[in-house]
């Protein structure tokens, strides 16, 4: 060594100069802000945490006359300057940094999950919106017209539904009325069938028998008896001959005189005696035939006889062929 350098005991050359305040070498510096000699020494022992968190600067040989700035060596517990200029305390940065990384990792997972859910929702919406490419390419005016047509169709369907519901209510409420109308129509058809001679009939009535005397019973006498019975309320009649043949008497029935005292009714020949079976009020019809100068008196005047037989149940079973009208039509 040269005379200008002294041995400091650290192995590093110390330049010659005025001695540090505080006394001879090896004694502490009496200044309050003086650094600790142990901390200034780069050979001072460090703990495990300090050795792990602080990178020791590489020591390079010092040229003659150069000084080493020991204040650059960080002390235990002091912050180490980092890339952001803030720094962290040596020996205490490992655990907080690990916890921070854990917290940021959880938040990152949640953010990633929310972003994935948002992306899935957007994809579903796009697919739903673009399901019908025709509607997607349709103009706004056309869409408005389509919507209007759909509304009009809905209104028509609603009207149809209401009409059907009204019809259903009317059918349900008018069921008894329809049944009554059907019963009335059936009754009227039966009455018309009896009057037309197409249906048999039973009911209270009487039988009127004509026996010839010196002169045969003429067709005029039988026709007078039929008219008197109709005037008395007869509802159904038939005439029978001595041979058992019967003919239904209706409004269009005609009577003719036949050979040997016979009678032609509706083109059918009947032999004497003649019997009229009639349904109606027996007393009224009998009184009508017995009026003075009436049918009974005229028959007895030529030697014949008229006998009556009341029936609680008189049966008119002879039928007439239905008449086909050629000219008459119902008035609409």
C-alpha positions in Angstrom: 0.0 0.0 0.0 1.0 3.6 -0.5 1.4 6.1 2.3 -1.9 7.8 1.4 -4.0 4.7 2.2 -4.7 3.1 5.5 -6.0 -0.2 6.5 -9.6 0.1 7.7 -9.9 -3.6 8.8 -12.5 -4.3 6.1 -10.0 -5.2 3.5 -11.0 -2.2 1.4 -8.5 0.6 1.0 -9.4 3.8 2.7 -8.1 7.1 1.3 -6.0 9.2 3.5 -7.6 12.3 4.8 -8.9 13.9 7.9 -10.1 11.4 10.5 -13.9 11.0 11.1 -15.2 13.0 14.0 -15.6 11.0 17.1 -12.1 9.8 17.8 -9.8 7.2 16.6 -10.8 4.4 14.3 -13.1 1.8 15.7 -14.9 4.2 18.0 -18.5 5.2 17.4 -19.4 8.5 15.7 -20.8 10.9 18.2 -23.1 12.6 15.6 -26.8 11.9 16.1 -27.5 11.1 12.5 -24.3 9.1 12.0 -24.9 5.6 10.5 -24.2 2.5 12.4 -20.8 1.1 11.5 -22.2 -2.4 11.5 -24.9 -1.4 9.0 -22.3 0.4 6.8 -20.2 -2.6 6.5 -21.1 -4.8 3.5 -19.9 -7.8 5.4 -22.4 -7.3 8.3 -24.6 -10.4 8.7 -28.2 -10.2 7.4 -31.3 -12.3 8.3 -32.8 -14.9 6.0 -35.7 -12.5 4.9 -33.3 -9.8 4.1 -31.0 -12.0 2.1 -34.1 -13.3 0.1 -35.7 -9.9 -0.6 -32.6 -7.7 -1.2 -30.2 -8.3 -4.0 -26.7 -7.5 -3.0 -24.9 -5.4 -5.5 -22.0 -7.0 -7.1 -18.7 -5.9 -5.6 -16.1 -4.8 -8.1 -12.5 -3.9 -7.4 -12.1 -0.4 -6.5 -9.4 1.6 -8.2 -6.9 3.3 -6.2 -8.2 6.5 -4.8 -11.9 5.6 -5.3 -14.3 5.6 -2.4 -17.2 3.2 -1.8 -20.6 4.8 -0.9 -21.8 2.5 1.8 -25.0 4.5 2.2 -26.4 2.9 -0.9 -26.7 -0.4 1.0 -30.2 -0.7 2.3 -30.7 -1.2 6.0 -33.0 -3.8 7.4 -36.6 -2.7 7.4 -36.1 0.2 5.0 -37.9 0.3 1.6 -36.2 -0.8 -1.5 -36.8 1.3 -4.6 -38.6 -0.6 -7.3 -39.7 0.1 -10.8 -42.6 2.2 -9.6 -40.5 4.3 -7.3 -42.5 3.4 -4.2 -40.5 0.5 -2.7 -41.4 -2.0 0.0 -39.8 -2.7 3.4 -37.2 -5.4 3.2 -38.2 -8.6 4.8 -42.0 -7.7 4.9 -42.9 -7.7 1.2 -43.3 -11.5 0.6 -46.5 -12.2 2.5 -48.5 -9.1 1.5 -47.5 -9.6 -2.1 -48.8 -13.2 -2.0 -52.1 -12.1 -0.4 -52.6 -9.4 -3.0 -51.9 -11.8 -5.8 -54.6 -14.1 -4.3 -57.1 -11.4 -4.0 -56.5 -10.2 -7.6 -56.8 -13.8 -8.8 -60.3 -14.2 -7.2 -61.5 -10.9 -8.7 -60.1 -11.9 -12.0 -62.0 -15.1 -12.0 -65.3 -13.3 -11.2 -64.7 -10.7 -13.9 -64.0 -13.4 -16.4 -67.2 -15.3 -15.4 -69.3 -12.2 -15.8 -67.7 -11.4 -19.2 -68.4 -14.9 -20.3 -72.1 -14.7 -19.2 -72.5 -11.4 -20.9 -71.0 -12.8 -24.1 -73.3 -15.8 -24.0 -76.4 -13.5 -23.5 -75.4 -11.4 -26.5 -74.9 -14.5 -28.7 -78.4 -15.9 -27.7 -80.0 -12.5 -28.4 -78.3 -12.2 -31.8 -79.4 -15.7 -32.7 -83.0 -15.0 -31.6 -83.2 -11.8 -33.5 -81.7 -13.2 -36.6 -83.8 -16.4 -36.6 -86.0 -15.1 -39.5 -83.7 -13.5 -42.1 -86.7 -12.3 -44.1 -88.1 -10.2 -41.2 -84.6 -8.9 -40.5 -84.3 -7.6 -44.0 -87.9 -6.2 -44.2 -88.4 -2.5 -44.2 -90.1 -0.7 -41.3 -93.2 0.1 -43.4 -93.6 -3.5 -44.3 -93.3 -4.6 -40.7 -95.9 -2.1 -39.7 -98.3 -3.4 -42.4 -97.7 -7.0 -41.3 -98.4 -6.0 -37.7 -101.6 -4.3 -38.8 -102.7 -7.4 -40.8 -102.1 -9.6 -37.8 -104.1 -7.3 -35.5 -107.0 -7.3 -38.0 -106.9 -11.1 -38.2 -106.9 -11.3 -34.5 -110.0 -9.0 -34.3 -111.8 -11.2 -36.9 -111.0 -14.4 -35.0 -112.2 -12.8 -31.8 -115.5 -11.8 -33.5 -115.9 -15.4 -34.7 -115.3 -16.7 -31.2 -117.9 -14.4 -29.8 -120.4 -15.4 -32.5 -119.8 -19.1 -31.8 -120.2 -18.5 -28.1 -123.5 -16.7 -28.6 -124.7 -19.5 -30.8 -123.8 -22.0 -28.2 -125.6 -20.1 -25.5 -128.7 -19.7 -27.7 -128.6 -23.4 -28.5 -128.4 -24.3 -24.8 -131.0 -21.8 -23.7 -133.3 -22.7 -26.7 -133.1 -26.4 -26.2 -136.5 -26.6 -24.4 -138.0 -24.2 -27.0 -136.8 -26.4 -29.8 -138.2 -29.5 -28.1 -141.5 -27.8 -27.6 -141.5 -26.7 -31.3 -140.6 -30.3 -32.3 -143.5 -31.6 -30.2 -145.9 -29.1 -31.7 -144.7 -29.9 -35.3 -145.2 -33.6 -34.6 -148.7 -33.0 -33.2 -149.6 -30.9 -36.3 -148.3 -33.6 -38.6 -150.4 -36.2 -36.8 -153.5 -34.0 -37.1 -152.9 -33.4 -40.8 -152.2 -37.1 -41.3 -155.6 -37.9 -39.7 -157.4 -35.3 -41.7 -155.7 -36.5 -44.9 -156.6 -40.1 -44.1 -152.9 -41.2 -44.2 -152.9 -42.1 -40.5 -155.2 -44.3 -38.5 -157.1 -42.7 -35.6 -158.9 -43.8 -32.4 -161.1 -41.9 -30.0 -164.6 -41.6 -28.6 -167.3 -41.7 -31.3 -170.2 -43.7 -32.6 -171.2 -45.9 -35.4 -174.1 -45.1 -37.8 -175.7 -48.0 -39.7 -178.0 -47.5 -42.7 -180.5 -50.4 -43.5 -182.4 -50.2 -46.7 -186.2 -50.5 -46.9 -188.3 -50.7 -50.0 -185.9 -48.5 -51.7 -182.1 -48.8 -51.5 -180.0 -46.2 -49.6 -178.9 -43.7 -52.2 -175.6 -42.0 -52.4 -177.3 -38.6 -51.7 -178.5 -39.9 -48.3 -175.0 -41.1 -47.3 -173.4 -37.8 -48.5 -176.0 -35.9 -46.4 -175.0 -38.0 -43.4 -171.3 -37.3 -43.9 -171.9 -33.6 -44.2 -174.0 -33.5 -41.1 -171.3 -35.4 -39.1 -168.6 -33.0 -40.3 -170.8 -30.1 -39.2 -171.1 -31.7 -35.8 -167.4 -31.9 -35.3 -166.4 -35.3 -36.7 -162.7 -35.6 -37.0 -162.2 -39.0 -38.8 -164.6 -41.2 -40.7 -164.7 -44.4 -42.7 -167.5 -46.3 -44.4 -167.8 -50.1 -44.5 -170.0 -52.3 -46.7 -171.8 -55.5 -45.8 -169.0 -57.4 -47.3 -166.5 -55.9 -44.8 -164.7 -53.6 -47.3 -163.9 -50.1 -45.8 -163.0 -46.8 -47.4 -161.6 -43.8 -45.6 -163.7 -40.7 -45.9 -161.7 -37.4 -46.4 -162.6 -34.0 -47.9 -162.3 -35.2 -51.5 -164.3 -38.4 -51.1 -167.1 -38.9 -53.5 -170.2 -41.2 -53.5 -172.0 -42.8 -56.4 -175.0 -45.1 -56.7 -174.0 -48.7 -57.8 -175.9 -51.7 -59.2 -178.4 -53.6 -57.0 -178.4 -51.1 -54.2 -174.6 -50.9 -54.0 -172.6 -47.8 -53.4 -169.4 -46.7 -55.1 -167.0 -44.8 -52.8 -163.8 -43.5 -54.2 -164.1 -45.9 -57.1 -164.6 -48.8 -54.8 -167.9 -50.8 -54.7 -169.6 -51.4 -51.3 -172.7 -53.6 -50.7 -175.5 -52.8 -48.3 -175.9 -52.4 -45.4 -173.5 -49.4 -44.9 -171.9 -48.5 -41.6 -170.1 -45.1 -40.9 -167.6 -45.1 -38.1 -166.9 -41.6 -36.9 -164.7 -40.1 -34.1 -166.0 -37.1 -32.3 -168.4 -36.1 -29.6 -171.1 -38.8 -29.8 -174.0 -36.8 -28.3 -173.4 -33.8 -30.6 -173.1 -36.0 -33.8 -176.2 -38.0 -32.9 -178.3 -34.9 -32.3 -177.2 -33.5 -35.6 -178.4 -36.6 -37.5 -181.8 -36.6 -35.6 -182.8 -33.0 -36.4 -186.3 -32.7 -37.8 -186.2 -33.2 -41.6 -182.6 -34.4 -41.3 -180.9 -37.6 -42.4 -182.7 -40.0 -40.1 -186.1 -38.6 -41.0 -185.4 -38.8 -44.8 -184.2 -42.4 -44.6 -187.1 -43.5 -42.5 -189.4 -41.7 -44.9 -188.5 -44.2 -47.7 -188.8 -47.3 -45.5 -185.2 -47.5 -44.3 -183.7 -47.3 -40.8 -180.8 -45.6 -39.1 -179.3 -47.0 -35.9 -176.6 -45.5 -33.6 -173.9 -47.1 -31.5 -171.8 -45.0 -29.1 -168.3 -46.1 -28.6 -165.8 -45.0 -26.0 -163.0 -46.1 -28.3 -163.9 -45.9 -31.9 -161.3 -47.0 -34.4 -160.8 -45.6 -37.9 -158.2 -47.9 -39.5 -158.8 -47.5 -43.2 -156.2 -45.4 -45.0 -156.3 -43.1 -48.0 -153.5 -42.8 -50.5 -151.8 -39.4 -50.1 -153.0 -36.9 -52.6 -150.3 -35.3 -54.8 -151.1 -31.7 -55.4 -150.5 -30.4 -58.9 -151.5 -26.8 -58.7 -151.8 -25.7 -55.1 -148.7 -24.3 -53.3 -148.4 -22.9 -49.8 -148.2 -19.2 -49.5 -144.7 -18.1 -48.5 
